[in-house]
Amino acid sequence: MWRYSLLTASGGAVYWSEARPLEGGRLVVVRKDHGAEPIDVTPEGFNVRTRVHEYGGGAFAVHGSTVFFSNFADQRVYRQDGVGIEPRAITPEPDAPAGARYADGRVTHDGGLLICVRERAAEPEHVNELVAVPADGSGEPAVIASGHDFFGAPRLSPDGGRLAWLSWDHPRMPWDGTELWVADLHADGTLAEPSLVAGGPNESILQPEWSPDGVLHFISDRTGWWNLYRAGDGGPEPLAPLEADLGGPMWIFGLSWYGFLDAGRIACAYVEEGRDRLAIVHAPGRLEPLDAEWTTIEGLTTDGSHALLIGSSPARSARVVSLDPATGAVEELTTDDEEGLDAAYVSSPRPIAYPTTGGATAHALLYPPCNPGFVAPASQKPPLLVEVHGGPTAHVTPRLLPSIQFFTSRGFAVADVNYGGSTGYGRAYRERLKGQWGVVDVDDAVQVARHLAEQGEVDPACMAITGGSAGGWTVLCALALRDVFSAGADYFGVSSLVGFNEDTHKFESRYVDSLVGRSEELLRERSPITHADRIRAPVIVLQGLEDEVVPPSQSEVIIEALARNGVRHAYITFPGEQHGFRKAENIKRAIEAELSFYGQVFGFEPADDIEQVQLRGC
């Protein structure tokens, strides 16, 4: 989880969402005025987080100096008319707890309506729609668009007279295919008949935005790469075509890869050779890459004259920055997390491309062990930790991650894998996983370990695999179906696909259709639990007890199988945590438990003063 997200410029100030692990994992809105220090807008007792799609995002919007936000506890929308002013609810209390959730809102120019996505509880599944919420709380939200399984990105034209938005339907995910719609917006918030601008079952549209002169822009992967387009009289017009992804998977609301500058320029970020790059589009067909230190860029937007972004690099943690494209001057709006961190302890990754099954090429970032206080014997190779990202439709880029540096500073090499199915390498690469989840991802994780062992860079007898969510699935599959790893760490991973569609949330309830298929026989055969009796390597499983995405039952059946077969294992649960750990004490406990586990498996005593994990089994 990123510490910062959802950059927003309004009224001469910059706003963002900031995670606070030391405050129970809550999210707060922060405001930064020019020449002043950042200040918290959100008072104590509020957590700016929405549960739409469970993953959330887009939890606040700003109009002038008024902030509208979703509060995690009750999922109602609150209005806060300035710093120090008590927020007040403007959406009604639902019949059931968190029975109505709101996200991705925009306020009409007159300040009268908040137009946003609403997800309301219903059977057999939740209902998603676009609603117009009276901004003063004087009335009920009114549905203005419905009839699709999912909606996102409602965006108002500069004159306030038109609305653009996205929709998509089961079984597609937003990276498979979405539709971009436009309709005239009436003063009462109702819409005229919508027209389809672009998109379809096999075209993924992202981030519709209106330029200051009222031209609709958007990202499309119609060429096999997510690129930037504008709507023209003859259809979508490409701007600066690239064989690179300018865009990514829409797991949460509010993601942004471009923003409008003055003089018709557009600031944008794209992925090239496994890292993010910043550029300026000056005119159709002319793209100027900028020499920027950041290798990972999130939340790119503008205030009209400056690019605003969340940037990090292998040597520096994520921070909010403002960049003047004309001069290259950079202002850091947040302070360094790594103050006091000795650069000599920071492992810098190198990208590797390696051969994998079927003659394909897969990608990873290799972080070597790095600790100036210790030198390994010349004859000894480091243990390897293969890190498998979640999603599975996602990707990793080079950045300073404490979770990786924790292990590299303790003698591990870490391979962070962009297996087939990852984004950032075009549609064909991410579709390698279609129908092959549990095969391609496992092969690519196994092959990077074998490749590094064959190159003499790691100890083949001390290789472990770790991952969360979909990455946890890959961990379990690799341990059950391959004989390469000596240990595995499964963070809230999927273990059984039979019945999973009914147990998980609506957003991903048909995801497995494209990743594996719908045949119960195939779902059973592909599931790690079916092959759990073949797991012999020790396993540690970590699970949030309030996880609605991968319920605890998915971990419990694996633990039962490991116990039944006498496999050494540990099971650590975290009350109050959901899909991913947000509280500082739980983040610390989880990573220290993982280190203790590896120490017992590989036969070393951690130098840290940490609580030892109790392993069960033989």
N, C-alpha and C positions, 0 to 999 in steps of 0.2 A: 504494500500500500504506500502510495506517495504521501509525503507529509503535506505538500501543498497541491491545490487543484482549483479549477474553475476561476481563472483570472478574469476580472471584469473591470472595465474602465467606466466611470460615471462621475459627472460633475467635477472633473479635474482630479479625482482621487482614483486609486487602484484598490480593488477589493479582491480577496481570495479566501478560500477555505483552508483551514490549517488543522491538522490532526494533533491531538494532545494526549499521547499515551500516559502521561503522568497525571492526567485529570480524568481517569477512568476510560480513556480512549475516545472521548467526545471530540466532535469537530466544531470549530468556531469560525465565524466570519471575521476577518481582519481587514482594517482600512488603513491605507497609507496615503496621506496628503503630501504634496510636494514640499520638501524641506522639513518635514516632520517625521517623527518616529512612528512606526506602525502601532495601532491601538486596536484592542479587541472591541468589536461591535456587539458580539453575542454575550449576554450576561451569564453568570453562573446559573446552573439549573436547566440550561437548554443545550441541546445537541443537534447541530444542523446536519441532518442526515435523513435521506428518504429511503424507503424500502421498495419503491417501484422496481420491478424485476429482481428484487432482493439485493442486487448489486448497487442500485442507487445511482448517484451522480446527479448533477444539475439540481442541487438541493436549495439553491437560493437565486434570487434575481434582485437587481437594484434599479430603482427609478429615482433619479435625483440623488437624494441622500437617504431615501427610504429603502429598507431591505425587507424583502419577503422571503421567508424560509420555511422549510419543512422541519418539524421538531420530531426527533426520533421516538420519544416516549409514546406520543399519541398519534403521530403521523399527520397532524393537522398543519395547515399553513398559518404562519404568524406574520404579522406586520409590525415592523419596528421603525419608527419615524425619526431615528437618529441615535447616536451614541448616548448611552445613559438613560434612554427612554425604555420603559417596560414594554416588551412585545405583547401583542394581543392577538388572539386567534380570529381568523376571518373565514375559516371553513367550519361547518358544523361538526359536532362530535358524532362519529359514526356509531351505528347500532352495535357493532362488534369492535373490540379493541383492534386498532390499526386496520379497520375495515375499509378505509378510503385513504389512499396514498397519492401524493402529488409530486411532480418533478418537471424539470426542463421548462420553466415558465418564462414568459416575457410580458412586460407591462405595456398596455396601449399608451400612445403618446399623451393622451389626456389624463393618464393616471387612473382611469376609471375601472379597468379590468385587468386581471392577470389571466393570460391564456396559457394553459399548461396541459401536460399529460396527467390523467387520473387513472389509477388502477383500483378497482373496487372489488371487494370479496364477493364471490358468487360461486355457484356450483353448476357444472362440474369443474369449472376453472374460473379464475378472476376475469373481469371484463376491463379492457383498456379502451380509452377514448380521449378525445380532446375536449376540454371544458373551458368555459369563461367564468372566472370567479370574480364577483364584485370586490374590488380592492379595499373597500371600507368595511367588508363583512356584512353588508346590509341585506344580502339575499343568498339564495342557494346557488351553487355552481350549476351552470347550464351546459348541457352537452351540445357541442357544435360540430363534431365529426365522430363517426362511429362506423361499425360494420367491418372493421379489420381486427385481426388478433392483436396487433401492436401498432403503436403510434410513437413518434418522436420528433424532436427538433422543430416545434412551431416557431416560425420566424416572421416578424412583421416588416413590411416594406417601409422605407424612410418616410413616405407620406401617410403611413398608417392605413392605407386603403386596401392592401392585399396581405394575404397570409400564405406562407409556404410551409409544408410539413412533409414528413416521411411516414409511410406505413409499410407493413409487411405481414405475412400470414404464415401459419403453420404449413409445412414443417420447416420452412426456411428460417435461418438465422440472418441477422442484418448483413453479415458479410457474404451471404449467398445471393440474396436478391431483395431489393427494396424498391418502392415507388415514390417518386417526388411529385407532390400535388401543389397546385396554386388555386386560390379562390379569392374573389373580392370579399372584403370584410366590412360588414355593415356597422353602423354606430352602436347598435345594441349587442354586438358580439356575434351575431349570426353570420353564416357564410352563404354566398351565392353558390351556384353549381361549380364544383371543382373541375379542373382540367389536369390531365396527366402531362407532366413536363418530360420526364425521363424515368428509366428504371424498368424493372420487370423481374421475372423469376431467376434470371441468370445475370443480372447487373446490379451491383451493390452501389447505392448512392449514399453519400455521407455529407454531413455538414452543409446544408443549404444556408446561404447568407445573401443578403441584399447589399450591393455596393452603395456608396453614398448617393450615386446618381440613379438608383432604382433598378439596377440590372441584377437579376438573380444569378448567383454563382453556386457551384456545388462540386463535389468530388464524385467521380465515377470510375469503375474499373472495366469499362466496356472494351478496352484494348488489352485486358489482361493485367493492367497495372492501375492502381488508384492514382488518377491524375485530376487536375483542376480544369473545370469547364465553366462556361457561362451560357445562359439560355439566349438563343438568337431566334430570329424569325424563321430560319430554315432548320432549326433544331439545335442541339448542343454544339457549342464551338470550343475546341480545345485551346487551352492556354499553356504554352510551354510544355509540349509533350515530353514525357520522360519514360525510359525503361527503368522505373523506380517507383516505389510506393509512396505517394503523397497522401497518406491516410492510414488507417488501421482499424482493428476490430472494435465495433461499437458495443463493448461490454457494459459501459455505463453511459449515462446522459452527460451532455455538456462538453464532450471532447472537441478539440479544435486544432486544426493543422494550418490554418491561414487566417489572415486578417487584412483589412484595407488600410493603406496609408494614403497620404495626400498625393496629389499629382498623378492619380490613377495607378499608383504602385500597389503591389500586393506582397506582403511578407508571408513566406511559407516554409514548412519543414518537411523533409522527405528522408526516406531511408536509402542509403547507398553503402554497399559493402559492409553491411551489418551495423552501421552507425547512423545516427541522425545528422542531417546537414541543414543549415539555414540558408535561405536564398531570397532574392527579391525578383518578382516578375514585373518588368518595366512595361512590356507591351506583349501582345500575343506573339509567342515564339521566342521571346528574349528573356532568358532566365540568368540572373547574376548570382552565382554562389558566393556566400560571404565567408570570410576566414574567421570562424568562431571556435572558441575552446570547447563548447559543449558537444558531447557525443550522444547525449540523450536529451531530447527536447519534448516537453509536454505543454499543453494548454496554450499554444501560441495564439495571441490576439494582438490588438493594437489599441492605442488611444488616438489614432489619426496621424500622429507624427512619429511615434516610437513603437517598436515591436516590444511586446510584453510576453514573457515566457518563463517557464520553469526549466532550468537547465542544470545538468550535472555532467561530470566527466569522470574518468577513472581515478583522478586525484582529488576531486572536489565533490561534496555532496550536493543534493538538490537545493536550489535557492531561486527566489523570484527575482528576475532582472528586467531592466528596461534598457533597450538598445536604440541608439540613434543611428539609423542606417546611413545617413549622410556622412557622419563623422566617424562612426565606429565606436563612439563613446558608450560605455556601459555603466549603469548605476545598479548596484545590488540593493534590492529593497528589503531583503531579509539577511540575517546574520549567518555566519558560517557555523555549521554543525561540528565541523572537524577542528575547531580551534583547540590547540594543544595537541593535536594528533601529529606525531612524528612521521614525515613523509617517507622515511626509511622503512617503515612498517607497511606501507601501502603496496599491495600487489597490483600491477598494471596488466590488463589482459592483452592477449594477442588473438586476432581472429584466425580460426583454422577452418579449412574446407577439407573434408576427408571422404574417402570412398565408402559407400554403404551398399546395402542389398540391391541387386538388380542393376548394378552399374551406375546408380544414382550418386549424387554428391550431396552431403549434408553439411551443416554449419554449426560452429560452436565458438565460444570465447574461452580461452584457457588462461586461468589465473594461477601462476606458479606460487609455490610457498615463498613467504617473504618475512623474515625476522632477523634483523642484523645481530641479535644477541645470541644466535645459535647457528651452527654449521653442521649439517649432517655428514656422517662418514662418507668418503668418496665412493665406497662400494654400495651404498644404500640409496635406493630411490624412494621418493615420497609416496605416501598413500594418496589415492585419488578419490575425490568425491564428485560424482556426476550429478549435476543439478538439472532437474526436469521441470520446466515451467508449466503452469496450469493453463487452463483454457478448454481444450488444447489449442484453439485458434488464438494465438498470441505470439509474442516474441520478446527476446531480451536484447538489450543494447549495452554498450560499455558504460558503466557508471560506478560510483563509489557506493557499494552496498555493504553495510556493517555485517550482514549475515554471511557474506562471502569472506570479507576481511577477517572475521572472527576465526575462520578455519585456516585461511592461508597464513595468518600470523602464528598459527599453532602447528605448522608443518605440513598441511594438506595442499595438494594441487586441486583446483576446482575447475571442472569443465561445465560451463553453462551452455546448454544445448538448444539450438534452434532446429529441432527435428523437422522432418517432412510434415507439413500441416501448419507450420509456423507462418506468420505474416512477415512482411518486409522483403519478400523475395518474389512477389508477383502471385497472381491467382493460380497458375499451374503448380507452383510449389506448395501452396497451402491446400490445393486439392489432391495432393499425393495421399492425404489422410482419408479421403472419401472412401468409405467402406472398409478402411484398413486401420481403424483405431485399435490399438492393442497388437498391431503387427509392425507398421512403419515406425511409429514412435519408439517401440521397444527395440527394433533393429538399429535405429539411429543412435539410441542411448548405449546399446551394447557395442556398436561399432566404434564409437568415439573412445570407449575404454580400451578396446582391443588395439585401435590405432595408436594410442598414446603408449600402451605397453610395448607394442612392437617397435616404436620409435625410441624405446629406452628412457622415456620421460617419467614413468611411474612404476610402482611396484605392482605387478599383476596379481600378487597374493593378497594385496591390501586395497581392494577397490570396493567402494560403497556407492549406493545410489539413493538420492533423496528427492522428494517432490511433494507438492501439495495439490489437492483437488484432482484435476485431470493428471497432474504430475504424479500424484499418489497412486493413481490407477496404473501408470506406466511402471512405477516402482514395484508394485505387486505383481504385474505381468512379468516383468524382467526376472524377479526372484522365483516365480513359479515355472516359467517356461524357458529360461536360459540358465546356464551355469557359469556365470562370469563374475557376479558380485558376491562379496563375502558378507555383506550386511546391507540393510535397507532401512530408510526412515520414511514412513508414510504419514504425511500430514493430511488428515480428513480426505482420504482418497476413496474413489468409487471402487467397490469390490464386486458388486453384483448388478448386472443390467436387467435381470428379470424383475419386473415390478418397479424399476427405478423411475420410469416415466411417470408412474402414478405417485411416487413418493416425493419427487423433486418439485421445484417451483415451475410455474407456467412458462417462463422465458426459455428454459432449457428442456421442457418436457418432450419436445420432438427432435432435439439436437442429435440424439443417438440414431435417428432414422438415417441420416446421411453419413454418420461416422461408422456405423456398423450395419444397420438394417433393421427390419421389423420382425423377422422370423424369431420366434422364441427359442428354437433350437440353436440358431446362430448366436443369439444374445447369451444363452447359457454357455455355449462353447467358448465364447470370447471372454467371459467373465473370469477374473482372477480367482474368485471363490471356488469355481469348478475345479481348479487345478491346485488349490491351496495345499493339498496333501503332498505336493511335490516340493514345497518350500522347505529348504533345509538351513538356509542362512538365517541368522538372527534378525529380528525385526523390531523396531520401535514404532508405535502408532500413537499419534497425538490428535485429539479431537475436541472441538468445541461442542458443548452440550446443547446449544441453542441453534445449531446449524440447520437451516431450512433448505440449503442447496444439496449438501451431502449429509443426510441425517446420521446420527450416531450409530444407528443400526448397521450401516455399511462398514463401520470399523469393528463393531461387536462380533459380527460373524467371522471376520478374519481372526480376531483374537481367540475365539472359540476353537477355530481350526488349528491354530498354532499350539494352543494348550493341549488339544486332543493328541497332537502328533509329537509332543514333547520338544518343540522348537523353542529355543531361547527367545524371549520376547519381553517387551514392556508396553504397558498401555497407560497413557496419561491423559486425563480429561480436564477440561477447563470450563467450569460453570460460568454462565453469563457470556461466553464467547460464541460468535457465530462462525461464518465462513471466512476464516482468517482471524488472527489474534490482534487485538487493538490495545489492550492494556499493557503498560510497561512491564509490570511484574510477570505477566504471562509470556510476553515475548522473550524476556530474559530466562524464565524457567524453561521454555521450550528449547532454546538453542543450547543452554547448558546441559539439559537432559540428553540432547543429541550427542554432544561431545562426550559426556560420561559413558554413553552407550558405546560409541566407537572405541573409547579407551578400553573398555572391558572386552570388546570383540577382538581388537587388534593387539591387545596386550601392552598398553602404555598407561601411565598414570598422569592425568591432566595436571598441569602445574597450577591451574586455577583452584581456588577454594570454592568448590561447587558441591551441591547436593548430589550424591551418587544415586543413579537410577538402579532400582532393584529389578534384576532380570529374573523371570520365571522360566520354568522348563529345565531341560537337562543341561 
